[in-house]
Amino acid sequence: MRLDGPESDNVEDRRGQRMSGRGVAVGGGLGTVVLVVIALLLGVDPGELLQGQGGAPQPQVTQRQASPQDEAGRRFIAQVLGETEEVWRAEFARRGAQYEDPRLVLFSGATESGCGFAQAQMGPFYCPRDHRVYIDLDFMADLQRRLGANGDFAAAYIVAHEVGHHVQNLIGVLGRVEQARRGMGEAASNALQVRVELQADCLAGVWARRAQETRNILERGDIEEGLNAAAAVGDDRLQRASRGYVAPESFTHGSSAQRVTWFRRGLESGRIEACDTFSGR
């Protein structure tokens, strides 16, 4: 990627403090492999995972010395976030609206969020309650390696997907979906959540197309990295790797083919209107 634009001022770096919550079980006794599967599913609200897990955590805090790698990671994230801000500010303005920049929190191990106590094992996530994206860069990089979703644009796709959830929040999609899911059975609720995630994939593609048109950020191989990352976090691929079989009724993010299709649709169209994952088309 060519990231020579300004860095965003909306990055909050909490990596100087590493927190660990004692006595907190994420997911109710999930195994390590399953936690890895959850980690890059790119969810919206981790609070649901923490409900009923035995009360508030007792954090322990230790200091970590900043390294050149820390600074490089912060700079990359700040530049990617800056690129998303440029695109979405312009897109909202074109529609007669004002884009509200999200905050992006870098943390190590665990942190507090508006959606509750968050651990790195949840993977990158967006909290609609505080309009923040949360990322543990070390954990994300490790998961990228495990899943074969390597490259700087693959990492940028993950950030753009989470910012896509922020766009959904601003235009009211997340609120409408949350209301619609109340009273639904598990299968129907999962199916609706899949539509949310696929739309965020599509919006990530819209961002990439717009950023390329205005700032020429893409280099040879970047698109392939993004498509590979979208495929790597498909529910079918992750389930097959973790349990040896696929259960479509339990999908919450979509199959590899669906995620690639919708990311590509946003990339090729560059239009929010092309990202209507709820109409069944």
N, C-alpha and C positions, 0 to 999 in steps of 0.2 A: 504494500500500500504506500501511496505518497501522502504522508501526513505532514504537510508544511504549513497548515493553517494555525490559527491561534488556539491555545489551550482554553478549555472551559474553566471558569472560576467556580463551578458548582461541584467540585470534587472535595469530599471530606475524608481526610486520611486518618483513620483510627488505628493504623497498624503499629503505632508505638506502644499500644497496650494490647496484650493478649489475654483474653478472658476464657475461663473454662468453667462451665456450670456443673457443680457436683450434684449427683442424684437425679439428673434429668435424662430420661430415656426418650429419644426421638423416634417416633413411629411405633412405640409399644413393643420393643423387643425385636426389631428388624435385624437381620443379619448384615454383615459388612457388605456383601455383594449387592444386596437389595438397596442399601443406603447409597452405594455408588450409582445404581440405576436411577434412584430418585434425584441424585445430586445434579445431573445435567438435564433433567426433564424441564427445567426452566419454568418453575411455577410462578404463581402470582402472590399468594398469601400463605406464608409458612405458619401462621397462627393456628390453622386447622390441624397441623401436625402436632402441635404442642398442647392442644386442649386435652385435659384429663390426664396429664402426665405426672401428677404428683406435686403440684405447687410450684412456686417460683424458684428459680435457680439461685444458688449461692455462688456468685462469681469470685474467682480468684484472678488477680491481675498481676502480670509480670511485664517488665519492660523488654523491648527488643531493639537492638541497635539497627538503625537504618543503614542500608547498603546501597551501592550503585545500582543493583538490580531493582531494589525498591523504587528508587527514583525513576529508573527507566520505565518500570511498570506504571507508575503514577502518571508519567508524561504521556505514555501511549493511551491510557484510559482517558486522560484529560483532552487529548487531541481527538479521539474518536467521539467523545461526548460533545466536544465543540462542533464537530461535523454534523452530528444529529441536531444540535441546536440550530445551526444555520439552515438546515433543510426544513425542519418543522416550524420554525418561526416564519419562514417565507411561505410555506404551504398554508398555515393558519391565516396569515395576513391576506393571502390571495382569496381566502374564503370570508374575509371580513371579521376575523376573530384574532385573539391574541394568544400566543402560545406561552404557557407557563413552564419555564425550565424545571426539570426534575433535579434533585440532588443525587449524587452518586457517592455511596459510602464504601471506602476500601477498609477492610478489617482483617484481622488475623484470628482464626479459630472460632471466635464467637463474639457477639455484640448484642446490644439492645436495639430494637427497632420499634416502629409504631405498631407493628403486627406481633410484637412479643419478642422473647429471647430467641435469637437466631444463631444457628451453628453452621459452620462451613459446609458440613455434610449435606445440607439442604441444596447446595449449589447456588448459583446466582439467582436472585429473585427480586421482584418488584413489590413494594408494599403500598397499596393504594391509600392507606390511611395517612401516611406521612409524605407521599409523593417522592419516595426515595428508592433507588436501585442499590442493592447490597451485593458486594462481590468480595470474596477472598481470592486474590489473584493466584496465590500458591496452590490452593486447592483446585481452582479452575484449570490451571495449567496441567496439574497432575491428571485430572479427569480427561482433558483433551488428549493427553498422551495415551491414556488407557483406552479411549474410544477411537483413537486414530483420527481425531478431528484437529489436525495440526495446522499451523500457519497463522499469520497475524490477521488475515481477513476472517478466518474462522473465529478468532477471539472477538473481532469487531462485530461479526454477525450475532454473537451471544449478547453483547452490549446493546446492539440495535434491536434485538428481539425484546429485551427487557424495557427499553425505551418505548417500543411499540405498545407494551402494556400501559405505559404512562399516557400515550396518545389515546388509547382506548378509554382510559379513566377520564381524561379531559372531555372527550366527546360523549361520555355517558354510557358506553358499552358495558363496562364492568359493573356499574350499578344496576343496569337492566338485567344483566345475566344473573347477578347475585339474587335479585328479587325473583327471577323466573325459576331459579333452582330450588327455592324453598318449597317444600312439599313434593318435590320430584323423587322418584325412586333412584337408586344408585346408578343404574345403567343409563337412564335418561339424563341424569345430572352429569355423568361422565361424558356423554355424547355432546352436551352443550359446552362443557369445558374444552373439549377438543376443538370446537369451533373458535373459541377464544384464542387458543394457542396457535391455530393455523392462521388466524387473522394477524396475530403478532408476527408470525413468520413472513406473511405477505407485506406487512408494513416495514419490516426490516429490508425487504427487497425494494420497496418504494424508496426508502432512504438511500440505498446503495445506488439506484438509478439516478436519483436527483443529485446526489453528491458527485457522481461521475460526470454528469452533464455540466455542473457548475464549477467544479474544482478539479476534475480529472484525477481522482484519488486511486483508481484501480490500475494494477499492473498485471502482466501476464500471469495467469494461474490463480488470481484472486477469486474469480467467480467459481472456479472448480473447488477451491477451499471452502467457500460458503455453502455450495451445494453438498459437499461431502459432510460438512458439519451438520447441516439440516438432516441428512440421511442418518448420521451416526446417532442422533438422539430420537429417532423414531421409536414409538412404543414397541412395535413388533420386534425390532432388532434388539432392544434392551431386554425385553422379556425373554426372548429366545436365549440370549447370553446368560441371563441370571437363573432361569428356571427350566429352560429346555423346551418350552412350548409357548404358544401365543394365545392370549385370551382377549379378543377384540372388544368384548363388552366392558373390559376394565381399562381400556385406553383412556387417557386423560389429555394427551398431547397430539395424538395422530400417528399414523404409520410413517415409515421412512418415505414412502412414495408420496403420501399426502403432504408431508412437510417440504419435500423438494418441490412438488408441484406448486404450492402456494408461495414459497419463497421466489421461485422462478417467475410466477405470475406477477408479483409485485415488481420484480427486477425488470421484466420486459415491458410492463405497462407504465410504471412510474406514477400510478394514479391510485388514490385511496379508494375510489369507486370500484376498482378491480378487486378489492379485498373483501367483498361481501361473502364471507364464509357461512353466513347464517341462512341464506336463501335456498340452500341445497343444490346450487349449481356447481 
